[in-house]
Amino acid sequence: MAFLHCSSPTSQTTSRLPFTPLITASSHLSSTQKPTQLSNWVSEFRSKSLNLVFSGALTLGFSLSGVGPVEAKVGVNKPELLPKEFSPVIDVAGFLSDGQEKRLAQEIDDIEKDTGFKLRVLAQNYPDTPGLAIKDFWQVDDRTIVFVADPTFGNILNFNVGASVDLDVPRSFWSRLAGKYGNMFYWKEKGEDGAIEAAVVAISSCLKEPVGSDNCSEVK
C-alpha cells in the first residue's frame, strides 16, 4: 500500500514511499528473471511500507520528490479507541456529528457496492489515534483506501492507497484533492467536518468514473 500525506497547499508532501527503486529494480532483471524476482520484491516492499505506515499511526510523511521523511511520529497502537462494532468511519477527534457519520457510512457503502473498492475514514488528532489497530479492524487490503483526517501537519487530508486502487486512480488525484479540500484555509473556514465530507464526495465521484487516460482528472 502507498501512504500519501499532504502538509500544505504550497508545500505538499506524501508518504507514498518512493517508487523509483521499483523501476530501477525491474530494469536490471533479465526477461526471465523479472516476473518472479520483481513480484517477490514488490510483495516485500508493500509489506514493509504498510507496517511502517501503520506503526507510525498513519502520520509519516515523505516529500513528493521521494527525498527523505518530512516528519516522523512515534508509533501508536491503541485498540481501546476502536468502536465496539464495525464502522467504516471512526471519529476519535469529534469532528463529525452522528448524522454526518451516518451519511458518510452510507456513501462509503455505495462506493463499495458500485466499485468494489473499500473506503475507510479515520478522524484523529495525533497521538490520540488507534494507529496500528485499524489495520486488522478494517481488514485493510490492496482494494482499501484509508483516509485519515488529521490536522497535525496543517493539511487535514491524508491517504493510504491500496495497490489495486493505485492502478485505477492517478496518483496526482490525491495531491490535488488534498490541495483543494485539505489546506488549512479550507478546513478553517468550512470546518474539519466540511473538509472530510467534501473529500469523500470527491473520492466517490472519482472511483465511479470509467477507468481511462483522463479519469479522475478533476476534483469535484
BELBEL-V325385 format. One record per residue. N is the residue number from 0. RES is the residue in one letter. SS is DSSP state (~ for helix, > for strand, _ for the rest). PHI is phi as a letter, one per 40 degrees, with the letter a starting at -180 (999 if undefined). OMEGA is omega in degrees with one decimal (none if undefined). Layout:
# BELBEL-V325385
n=N res=RES ss=SS phi=PHI omega=OMEGA
n=N res=RES ss=SS phi=PHI omega=OMEGA
This chain:
# BELBEL-V325385
n=0 res=M ss=_ phi=999 omega=-176.5
n=1 res=A ss=> phi=b omega=-174.9
n=2 res=F ss=> phi=b omega=179.6
n=3 res=L ss=> phi=b omega=175.0
n=4 res=H ss=> phi=b omega=179.1
n=5 res=C ss=_ phi=b omega=-171.2
n=6 res=S ss=_ phi=c omega=-179.4
n=7 res=S ss=_ phi=a omega=-179.3
n=8 res=P ss=_ phi=c omega=-178.0
n=9 res=T ss=_ phi=c omega=179.0
n=10 res=S ss=_ phi=b omega=-177.4
n=11 res=Q ss=_ phi=c omega=177.2
n=12 res=T ss=> phi=b omega=179.2
n=13 res=T ss=_ phi=a omega=177.8
n=14 res=S ss=_ phi=c omega=166.5
n=15 res=R ss=_ phi=c omega=-178.3
n=16 res=L ss=_ phi=c omega=-173.6
n=17 res=P ss=_ phi=d omega=179.9
n=18 res=F ss=_ phi=c omega=179.1
n=19 res=T ss=~ phi=d omega=178.5
n=20 res=P ss=~ phi=d omega=179.5
n=21 res=L ss=~ phi=c omega=179.4
n=22 res=I ss=~ phi=c omega=-179.8
n=23 res=T ss=~ phi=c omega=-178.9
n=24 res=A ss=~ phi=c omega=-177.1
n=25 res=S ss=~ phi=c omega=-175.3
n=26 res=S ss=~ phi=c omega=-179.5
n=27 res=H ss=_ phi=c omega=179.2
n=28 res=L ss=_ phi=c omega=175.0
n=29 res=S ss=_ phi=c omega=-177.6
n=30 res=S ss=_ phi=c omega=-179.9
n=31 res=T ss=_ phi=c omega=-178.6
n=32 res=Q ss=_ phi=c omega=-169.7
n=33 res=K ss=~ phi=d omega=-172.7
n=34 res=P ss=~ phi=d omega=-175.3
n=35 res=T ss=~ phi=c omega=-175.8
n=36 res=Q ss=~ phi=c omega=-179.5
n=37 res=L ss=~ phi=c omega=179.0
n=38 res=S ss=~ phi=c omega=179.2
n=39 res=N ss=~ phi=c omega=-178.8
n=40 res=W ss=~ phi=c omega=-179.4
n=41 res=V ss=~ phi=c omega=-179.8
n=42 res=S ss=~ phi=c omega=-179.9
n=43 res=E ss=~ phi=c omega=-179.2
n=44 res=F ss=~ phi=c omega=-178.7
n=45 res=R ss=~ phi=c omega=-179.0
n=46 res=S ss=~ phi=c omega=-179.0
n=47 res=K ss=~ phi=c omega=-176.9
n=48 res=S ss=~ phi=c omega=179.8
n=49 res=L ss=~ phi=c omega=178.7
n=50 res=N ss=~ phi=c omega=179.1
n=51 res=L ss=~ phi=c omega=-178.3
n=52 res=V ss=~ phi=c omega=-176.5
n=53 res=F ss=~ phi=c omega=179.0
n=54 res=S ss=~ phi=c omega=176.0
n=55 res=G ss=_ phi=c omega=177.7
n=56 res=A ss=_ phi=f omega=177.0
n=57 res=L ss=_ phi=f omega=-179.6
n=58 res=T ss=_ phi=b omega=-179.0
n=59 res=L ss=_ phi=c omega=-177.3
n=60 res=G ss=> phi=b omega=172.6
n=61 res=F ss=> phi=b omega=-176.8
n=62 res=S ss=> phi=c omega=-179.2
n=63 res=L ss=_ phi=c omega=179.4
n=64 res=S ss=_ phi=c omega=178.4
n=65 res=G ss=_ phi=g omega=-177.3
n=66 res=V ss=_ phi=c omega=169.6
n=67 res=G ss=_ phi=f omega=-179.9
n=68 res=P ss=> phi=c omega=175.2
n=69 res=V ss=> phi=c omega=178.0
n=70 res=E ss=> phi=a omega=-180.0
n=71 res=A ss=_ phi=b omega=177.9
n=72 res=K ss=_ phi=b omega=178.0
n=73 res=V ss=_ phi=c omega=-178.3
n=74 res=G ss=_ phi=d omega=-179.7
n=75 res=V ss=_ phi=b omega=175.5
n=76 res=N ss=> phi=a omega=-176.2
n=77 res=K ss=_ phi=b omega=-179.3
n=78 res=P ss=~ phi=c omega=179.8
n=79 res=E ss=~ phi=c omega=178.2
n=80 res=L ss=~ phi=c omega=178.9
n=81 res=L ss=_ phi=c omega=177.1
n=82 res=P ss=_ phi=c omega=-179.4
n=83 res=K ss=_ phi=c omega=-179.2
n=84 res=E ss=_ phi=b omega=-178.7
n=85 res=F ss=_ phi=c omega=173.3
n=86 res=S ss=_ phi=a omega=177.5
n=87 res=P ss=_ phi=c omega=179.3
n=88 res=V ss=> phi=b omega=177.2
n=89 res=I ss=> phi=b omega=-177.5
n=90 res=D ss=> phi=b omega=178.4
n=91 res=V ss=_ phi=c omega=-179.1
n=92 res=A ss=_ phi=c omega=-179.9
n=93 res=G ss=_ phi=g omega=179.9
n=94 res=F ss=_ phi=c omega=-170.7
n=95 res=L ss=_ phi=b omega=172.0
n=96 res=S ss=_ phi=c omega=177.7
n=97 res=D ss=~ phi=d omega=179.6
n=98 res=G ss=~ phi=c omega=178.5
n=99 res=Q ss=~ phi=c omega=178.4
n=100 res=E ss=~ phi=c omega=179.8
n=101 res=K ss=~ phi=c omega=178.9
n=102 res=R ss=~ phi=c omega=178.8
n=103 res=L ss=~ phi=c omega=179.4
n=104 res=A ss=~ phi=c omega=178.8
n=105 res=Q ss=~ phi=c omega=178.1
n=106 res=E ss=~ phi=c omega=179.7
n=107 res=I ss=~ phi=c omega=177.3
n=108 res=D ss=~ phi=c omega=178.4
n=109 res=D ss=~ phi=c omega=177.9
n=110 res=I ss=~ phi=d omega=-177.8
n=111 res=E ss=~ phi=c omega=179.0
n=112 res=K ss=~ phi=c omega=-176.0
n=113 res=D ss=~ phi=c omega=-172.0
n=114 res=T ss=~ phi=b omega=-175.5
n=115 res=G ss=_ phi=g omega=177.7
n=116 res=F ss=_ phi=c omega=-178.6
n=117 res=K ss=> phi=b omega=174.3
n=118 res=L ss=> phi=b omega=178.0
n=119 res=R ss=> phi=b omega=-175.1
n=120 res=V ss=> phi=b omega=175.7
n=121 res=L ss=> phi=b omega=175.2
n=122 res=A ss=> phi=b omega=-172.9
n=123 res=Q ss=_ phi=a omega=168.4
n=124 res=N ss=> phi=b omega=-178.2
n=125 res=Y ss=_ phi=d omega=10.2
n=126 res=P ss=_ phi=c omega=177.3
n=127 res=D ss=> phi=c omega=-175.1
n=128 res=T ss=_ phi=a omega=173.9
n=129 res=P ss=_ phi=c omega=174.8
n=130 res=G ss=> phi=f omega=-175.2
n=131 res=L ss=_ phi=d omega=-175.5
n=132 res=A ss=~ phi=c omega=-177.7
n=133 res=I ss=~ phi=c omega=-178.5
n=134 res=K ss=~ phi=d omega=179.3
n=135 res=D ss=~ phi=c omega=-179.3
n=136 res=F ss=~ phi=d omega=-179.2
n=137 res=W ss=_ phi=c omega=-177.0
n=138 res=Q ss=_ phi=f omega=-177.3
n=139 res=V ss=_ phi=c omega=179.4
n=140 res=D ss=_ phi=b omega=-175.2
n=141 res=D ss=_ phi=c omega=179.8
n=142 res=R ss=_ phi=b omega=-176.1
n=143 res=T ss=> phi=b omega=170.4
n=144 res=I ss=> phi=b omega=174.8
n=145 res=V ss=> phi=c omega=-179.2
n=146 res=F ss=> phi=b omega=-179.7
n=147 res=V ss=> phi=b omega=176.7
n=148 res=A ss=> phi=c omega=-176.2
n=149 res=D ss=_ phi=a omega=-177.9
n=150 res=P ss=~ phi=c omega=-175.4
n=151 res=T ss=~ phi=d omega=-175.2
n=152 res=F ss=~ phi=c omega=-177.4
n=153 res=G ss=_ phi=h omega=174.3
n=154 res=N ss=_ phi=c omega=-170.7
n=155 res=I ss=_ phi=c omega=-175.1
n=156 res=L ss=> phi=c omega=178.7
n=157 res=N ss=> phi=b omega=-173.5
n=158 res=F ss=> phi=b omega=171.7
n=159 res=N ss=> phi=b omega=-168.6
n=160 res=V ss=> phi=b omega=178.4
n=161 res=G ss=_ phi=c omega=-175.0
n=162 res=A ss=~ phi=c omega=179.8
n=163 res=S ss=~ phi=c omega=175.7
n=164 res=V ss=~ phi=c omega=-177.5
n=165 res=D ss=~ phi=c omega=179.5
n=166 res=L ss=~ phi=c omega=-175.2
n=167 res=D ss=~ phi=c omega=-175.7
n=168 res=V ss=_ phi=b omega=178.6
n=169 res=P ss=_ phi=d omega=-178.6
n=170 res=R ss=~ phi=c omega=-180.0
n=171 res=S ss=~ phi=c omega=-179.3
n=172 res=F ss=~ phi=d omega=-174.8
n=173 res=W ss=~ phi=c omega=178.5
n=174 res=S ss=~ phi=c omega=176.8
n=175 res=R ss=~ phi=c omega=177.5
n=176 res=L ss=~ phi=c omega=178.7
n=177 res=A ss=~ phi=c omega=179.9
n=178 res=G ss=~ phi=c omega=-176.8
n=179 res=K ss=~ phi=c omega=-172.9
n=180 res=Y ss=~ phi=b omega=-175.3
n=181 res=G ss=~ phi=b omega=-176.8
n=182 res=N ss=_ phi=c omega=-173.0
n=183 res=M ss=~ phi=c omega=-179.2
n=184 res=F ss=~ phi=c omega=-177.9
n=185 res=Y ss=~ phi=c omega=-174.3
n=186 res=W ss=~ phi=c omega=173.0
n=187 res=K ss=~ phi=c omega=-179.6
n=188 res=E ss=~ phi=c omega=-174.6
n=189 res=K ss=~ phi=c omega=-176.7
n=190 res=G ss=_ phi=g omega=177.5
n=191 res=E ss=~ phi=d omega=-179.7
n=192 res=D ss=~ phi=c omega=178.6
n=193 res=G ss=~ phi=c omega=178.7
n=194 res=A ss=~ phi=c omega=-179.6
n=195 res=I ss=~ phi=c omega=-178.5
n=196 res=E ss=~ phi=c omega=179.6
n=197 res=A ss=~ phi=c omega=-179.4
n=198 res=A ss=~ phi=c omega=179.7
n=199 res=V ss=~ phi=c omega=178.0
n=200 res=V ss=~ phi=c omega=179.8
n=201 res=A ss=~ phi=c omega=178.2
n=202 res=I ss=~ phi=c omega=178.4
n=203 res=S ss=~ phi=d omega=179.6
n=204 res=S ss=~ phi=c omega=-179.6
n=205 res=C ss=~ phi=c omega=-175.4
n=206 res=L ss=~ phi=c omega=-177.9
n=207 res=K ss=_ phi=c omega=176.9
n=208 res=E ss=_ phi=c omega=175.0
n=209 res=P ss=_ phi=c omega=179.9
n=210 res=V ss=_ phi=c omega=-179.7
n=211 res=G ss=_ phi=a omega=-175.7
n=212 res=S ss=_ phi=c omega=-177.2
n=213 res=D ss=_ phi=b omega=178.8
n=214 res=N ss=_ phi=c omega=-179.8
n=215 res=C ss=_ phi=f omega=-178.9
n=216 res=S ss=_ phi=c omega=178.6
n=217 res=E ss=_ phi=b omega=173.8
n=218 res=V ss=_ phi=c omega=-172.8
n=219 res=K ss=_ phi=c omega=none
